[in-house]
């Protein structure tokens, strides 16, 4: 059953998501200089941005932009779709059988 779902998810991603580039940031502290070095690696993927509306406990409407992507982002990674750039603030994996099929996160 899960294999059929995974195949369907792949087909939907091909139809609904657009080509994008995820800039994965990797870095660490240099022990010799004490400075943080950062490298960015571009990864081709498919993605879409959609609004998510939620109501806070005190009744305030909160609208956030949520990205759905086909590769695993990390918080702080940048997503480039067309001429727009988004930065991940949260990341959530969708894994119905324990194996992720897609990732979603709030972006700014």
C-alpha positions in Angstrom: 0.0 0.0 0.0 2.7 2.4 0.9 4.6 1.8 -2.3 1.5 2.8 -4.3 1.2 5.9 -2.1 4.9 6.8 -2.7 4.4 6.4 -6.5 1.3 8.6 -6.4 3.2 11.2 -4.3 6.0 11.2 -6.9 3.6 11.7 -9.8 1.8 14.5 -8.0 5.1 16.2 -7.2 6.0 16.1 -10.9 2.7 17.8 -11.8 2.2 20.2 -9.0 5.7 21.4 -8.0 8.0 23.6 -10.1 11.8 23.4 -10.7 13.7 25.0 -7.9 17.2 25.1 -6.3 17.8 24.4 -2.6 21.0 26.0 -1.3 22.1 23.7 1.5 24.4 25.5 4.0 27.1 23.5 5.6 29.7 25.0 7.9 31.5 24.8 11.2 33.9 26.7 13.4 37.5 26.8 12.4 39.5 25.8 15.5 42.6 27.7 14.3 41.0 31.1 13.6 37.9 30.8 15.8 35.8 31.9 12.8 32.8 30.2 11.3 33.2 29.0 7.8 30.1 28.4 5.6 29.7 26.7 2.2 26.6 26.6 0.2 25.8 23.7 -2.1 23.1 24.1 -4.8 20.8 21.1 -5.1 18.1 20.8 -7.9 14.7 19.9 -6.6 11.0 20.6 -7.1 9.0 22.9 -4.8 6.0 25.1 -4.3 5.1 27.9 -2.0 1.6 28.2 -0.5 0.0 30.3 2.2 -1.1 28.7 5.5 -3.6 30.5 7.7 -3.9 29.7 11.3 -5.7 31.4 14.2 -3.7 32.2 17.4 -5.1 31.5 20.8 -6.1 35.2 21.2 -8.0 35.2 17.8 -5.3 36.8 15.6 -5.1 35.4 12.1 -1.5 34.3 11.3 -0.6 33.9 7.6 2.7 32.1 6.8 4.4 31.0 3.6 5.0 27.2 3.5 7.4 25.5 1.1 6.9 21.9 0.0 10.1 20.4 -1.4 11.4 17.1 -2.8 14.8 17.2 -1.0 15.5 17.6 2.7 16.2 21.2 3.7 17.7 22.4 7.0 16.7 25.5 9.0 18.5 28.4 7.4 18.8 26.9 3.9 17.7 29.0 1.0 15.1 28.0 -1.6 15.3 29.7 -5.0 12.1 29.5 -7.2 12.3 31.8 -10.3 13.6 35.2 -9.1 12.4 34.7 -5.5 14.5 33.5 -2.6 13.0 32.0 0.6 14.8 31.0 3.9 13.6 28.0 5.9 12.5 28.8 9.5 11.1 25.3 10.2 11.3 21.9 8.6 8.9 19.0 8.8 9.3 15.7 7.0 6.3 13.8 5.7 7.0 10.1 6.2 3.9 7.9 6.3 6.0 4.6 6.5 9.0 6.0 8.2 10.7 6.9 4.9 10.4 10.6 4.0 8.6 11.3 0.7 8.5 15.1 0.9 9.5 18.0 3.2 7.5 21.0 4.3 8.6 24.1 6.2 7.7 27.7 7.0 9.8 30.1 4.9 10.4 33.9 4.9 
